[in-house]
Amino acid sequence: MPRVTVLGSLNMDISVSVPRLAGPGETVLGSDARLQPGGKGANQALAAARLGASVRMVGCCGADDFGVACRAALRDGAVDVTAVRVIEQAPTGLALISVDQAGENSIIVAPGANGLAGPAEAAAALAAQGDALVLSAEIPVAVLTEALRRARAAGVLTVLNLAPVPPGSGPLLAAGVDWLVVNAPEAGVLLGQPVTGPDGARSAAVALAGLGPRHVVITLGPAGAVLGGAAGTHTVPGFSVASVDSVGAGDAFVAALGVAAAAGVPPAEAVRLACAVGATAVTRPGAQDGLPAAADVLAATGVRWPGA
């Protein structure tokens, strides 16, 4: 059972199903409004726990009802929330999510308490023994930078998900992370040029690996992912599934990769397992409700999670 610490955000998600994503200045009538705990960090923590890891969550939330619900959802999922700091003067982060009929989404995030994460969270991330530290970018860059420094000094494997790509993220890449995970648009932001298709992703993975990360993974949605590093590139095909809701699928991918890497699974196989978990997540509605366990992954993709 790998020990995984997740440093990241906790949000309350307000999601609405729409016939199509709204354009600039357009109003689209939706249905099936849902209020559910989310946030990249919390989603990744819960996803890792459902795959069998022992998980600690480090982050911030408000003292409001949303914060209570976010912490309760993690506790119910067997995630240790003792390192989640409750900030009295700030609201819990909020995400406004539209999901269209093809399962694609548009998300706006108001960070709230997540934006107040600081040195206490960087220290808490390495305060207990762990096999991997998973970090995502809905919290300040300074916190990520300090946590990565501490993890490197402690010899803890790191998985950095730059979603979204924050300003001033260059030093994060140079910090020597073990795994960098981005999608193609995020890779384009980091490199300052568009990244399209598997060929573009392979070139981008090589370029990003040259900036410091040991392994670079560029996710391509249904097409799978590209793994790049010192040994070159490897394309991992996706899985054909019926997409219902893509919200949280990227977080499921990142969590699965972190758990697999912490368990010593070879890189290419770890990415394949992550692709299977991400694909399974899109077959189920909701961010946290849709996060799969090992049996769900086997049923949806035929891939057996190690040890399951």
Secondary structure, 3 states (H helix, E strand, C coil): CCEEEEECCCEEEEEEECCCCCCCCCCCCCEEEEEEEECHHHHHHHHHHHCCCEEEEEEEEECCHHHHHHHHHHHHCCEEEEEEEEECCCCCEEEEEEECCCCCEEEEEECHHHHHCCHHHHHHHCCCCCCEEEEECCCCHHHHHHHHHHHHHHCCEEEEECCCCCCCCHHHHHCCCCEEEEEHHHHHHHHCCCCCHHHHHHHHHHHHHCCCCCEEEEECHHHCEEEEECCEEEEECCCCCCCCCCCCHHHHHHHHHHHHHHCCCCHHHHHHHHHHHHHHHCCCCCCCCCCCCHHHHHHHHCCCCCCC
